[in-house]
Amino acid sequence: MVKDVRKREGFDRLAREHGADLYRFAVWLCRDEVLARDLVQETFLRAWRAFGRLKDESAAKPWLVTILRREYARTFERKVPPLVNLDAVVIEDDVAPGPGERLERDQLRQRILALPANYREPLLMQVVMGLSCKEIATELDIKPNAVMTRLFRAREQLADRLGKDEAAAEQRLGDAYDAGNDNGAEERE
């Protein structure tokens, strides 16, 4: 009886500590809030069943991420999930961002999703889940140096794409300004 109470308390603590991170990662992974909730629920159900085998609580987060990733893979075995436009996914923040911040966030999200999967997944695991390079390496079954390389290349590609977007926006502004000045000069003549 006491052992069951300790198990329940330990698992409750684990769920409270990692639930929000798992949900965020699941939303990024499947791009569907309903499916993300189901994945997190299934993850915790499987984790509860295997909780006695968790030896080190510091390994709980990578363990839960592994379960979540496998649960997500199982969804493809059962059915093909419908694609959802990521722009329609709203993750509520404590402070509502302004229109400029929303646009910036949406552009960043689009650029991250446009990255090749081998760069996108480690980046999301680090940024969204807060996993270390070693934990990511374990999850992806690659060497930590490969993780660092992929993270570097992901950030490099992201910066390059965002820089090109900014340069294109400045060019459009300049073109609009030039077009406005040309019309004004013609009217004066």
C-alpha positions as CSV (number, residue, x, y, z in Angstrom):
1,M,0.0,0.0,0.0
2,V,2.8,2.5,1.0
3,K,4.7,1.4,-2.1
4,D,1.7,2.2,-4.3
5,V,1.3,5.6,-2.7
6,R,5.0,6.5,-3.3
7,K,4.7,5.3,-6.9
8,R,1.6,7.5,-7.5
9,E,3.3,10.5,-5.8
10,G,6.5,10.0,-7.8
11,F,4.5,9.6,-11.1
12,D,2.3,12.7,-10.3
13,R,5.4,14.8,-9.7
14,L,6.9,13.5,-13.0
15,A,3.7,14.3,-14.9
16,R,3.5,17.8,-13.5
17,E,7.1,18.5,-14.2
18,H,7.2,17.3,-17.8
19,G,3.6,17.5,-19.0
20,A,3.8,20.9,-20.5
21,D,7.1,20.2,-22.3
22,L,5.8,17.0,-23.7
23,Y,2.6,18.7,-25.0
24,R,4.6,21.5,-26.7
25,F,6.9,18.9,-28.3
26,A,3.9,16.8,-29.4
27,V,2.2,19.9,-31.0
28,W,5.4,20.6,-32.9
29,L,5.7,17.0,-33.9
30,C,2.2,16.3,-35.1
31,R,0.9,19.8,-35.7
32,D,-2.5,18.9,-34.3
33,E,-3.5,19.9,-30.7
34,V,-6.1,17.1,-30.3
35,L,-3.6,14.4,-31.5
36,A,-0.9,16.0,-29.3
37,R,-3.2,15.7,-26.2
38,D,-3.8,12.0,-27.1
39,L,-0.1,11.4,-27.6
40,V,0.7,12.9,-24.2
41,Q,-2.0,10.9,-22.6
42,E,-0.8,7.6,-24.2
43,T,2.7,8.5,-23.2
44,F,1.8,8.9,-19.6
45,L,-0.3,5.7,-19.7
46,R,2.7,3.7,-21.0
47,A,5.0,5.5,-18.6
48,W,2.8,4.6,-15.7
49,R,2.8,0.9,-16.7
50,A,6.7,1.0,-16.9
51,F,7.3,3.5,-14.1
52,G,8.8,0.8,-11.8
53,R,11.6,0.2,-14.4
54,L,12.7,3.9,-14.4
55,K,15.9,3.7,-12.3
56,D,17.1,7.3,-12.5
57,E,14.6,10.1,-12.3
58,S,17.1,12.5,-14.0
59,A,16.6,10.3,-17.1
60,A,12.8,10.7,-17.0
61,K,12.5,13.5,-19.6
62,P,14.4,11.7,-22.3
63,W,12.5,8.5,-21.4
64,L,9.2,10.3,-21.8
65,V,10.3,11.8,-25.1
66,T,11.2,8.4,-26.4
67,I,7.8,7.0,-25.4
68,L,6.1,10.0,-27.1
69,R,8.1,9.7,-30.3
70,R,7.2,6.0,-30.4
71,E,3.6,6.7,-29.8
72,Y,3.6,9.2,-32.6
73,A,5.2,6.6,-34.9
74,R,2.4,4.2,-33.9
75,T,-0.2,6.6,-35.2
76,F,1.2,6.0,-38.7
77,E,0.7,2.3,-38.2
78,R,-2.9,2.7,-37.3
79,K,-3.9,5.5,-39.7
80,V,-2.6,8.4,-41.6
81,P,-3.2,11.6,-39.6
82,P,-4.9,14.4,-41.5
83,L,-2.6,17.3,-42.3
84,V,-3.4,20.5,-40.4
85,N,-2.2,23.9,-41.4
86,L,0.2,24.9,-38.7
87,D,-0.9,28.5,-39.0
88,A,-4.2,27.5,-37.5
89,V,-2.5,26.0,-34.4
90,V,-2.8,28.5,-31.5
91,I,-0.7,27.9,-28.4
92,E,-2.0,30.2,-25.7
93,D,0.6,32.3,-24.0
94,D,0.3,34.1,-20.7
95,V,0.8,37.4,-22.5
96,A,-0.9,37.8,-25.9
97,P,1.7,38.9,-28.5
98,G,1.1,41.9,-30.7
99,P,0.5,41.6,-34.4
100,G,4.2,42.2,-35.2
101,E,5.3,39.5,-32.7
102,R,2.7,37.0,-34.1
103,L,3.9,37.6,-37.6
104,E,7.6,37.2,-36.5
105,R,6.7,34.0,-34.6
106,D,4.7,32.6,-37.5
107,Q,7.6,33.3,-40.0
108,L,10.1,31.7,-37.6
109,R,7.8,28.6,-37.3
110,Q,7.4,28.4,-41.1
111,R,11.2,28.6,-41.5
112,I,11.8,25.9,-38.8
113,L,9.3,23.6,-40.5
114,A,10.9,24.2,-43.8
115,L,14.2,22.8,-42.5
116,P,15.1,19.3,-43.5
117,A,13.9,16.8,-40.9
118,N,17.4,15.7,-39.8
119,Y,18.1,19.4,-38.8
120,R,14.6,20.3,-37.6
121,E,14.1,17.5,-35.1
122,P,17.3,18.1,-33.0
123,L,16.6,21.8,-33.1
124,L,13.1,21.3,-31.7
125,M,14.3,18.8,-29.1
126,Q,16.8,21.4,-27.8
127,V,14.7,24.5,-28.1
128,V,11.2,23.2,-27.3
129,M,12.1,20.3,-25.0
130,G,15.3,21.7,-23.5
131,L,17.2,18.4,-24.0
132,S,21.0,18.4,-24.0
133,C,23.1,17.3,-26.9
134,K,23.8,14.1,-25.1
135,E,20.1,13.4,-24.6
136,I,19.3,14.3,-28.2
137,A,22.1,12.0,-29.4
138,T,20.6,9.1,-27.3
139,E,17.1,9.8,-28.7
140,L,18.2,10.0,-32.3
141,D,20.7,7.2,-31.9
142,I,23.6,9.3,-33.3
143,K,26.8,10.7,-31.8
144,P,26.8,13.9,-29.7
145,N,29.2,15.5,-32.3
146,A,26.6,14.8,-35.0
147,V,24.0,16.5,-32.9
148,M,26.1,19.6,-32.5
149,T,26.8,19.6,-36.2
150,R,23.1,19.3,-37.1
151,L,22.2,22.0,-34.5
152,F,24.8,24.3,-36.0
153,R,23.6,23.7,-39.6
154,A,20.0,24.1,-38.6
155,R,20.7,27.5,-37.0
156,E,22.8,28.5,-39.9
157,Q,20.1,27.6,-42.4
158,L,17.5,29.3,-40.3
159,A,19.5,32.5,-40.0
160,D,20.2,32.5,-43.8
161,R,16.5,32.0,-44.6
162,L,15.4,34.7,-42.1
163,G,18.1,37.1,-43.5
164,K,16.9,36.5,-47.0
165,D,13.3,37.3,-45.9
166,E,14.4,40.5,-44.3
167,A,16.4,41.6,-47.3
168,A,13.5,40.8,-49.6
169,A,11.2,42.9,-47.3
170,E,13.6,45.8,-47.4
171,Q,13.8,45.6,-51.2
172,R,10.0,45.6,-51.5
173,L,9.9,48.7,-49.2
174,G,12.5,50.4,-51.3
175,D,10.7,49.6,-54.5
176,A,7.4,50.9,-53.1
177,Y,9.2,54.1,-52.0
178,D,10.8,54.5,-55.4
179,A,7.5,53.9,-57.1
180,G,5.8,56.5,-54.9
181,N,8.5,59.1,-55.7
182,D,8.3,58.4,-59.4
183,N,4.6,59.1,-59.4
184,G,5.0,62.3,-57.5
185,A,7.7,63.6,-60.0
186,E,5.4,62.9,-63.0
187,E,2.5,64.8,-61.4
188,R,4.7,67.9,-60.9
189,E,5.8,68.0,-64.6
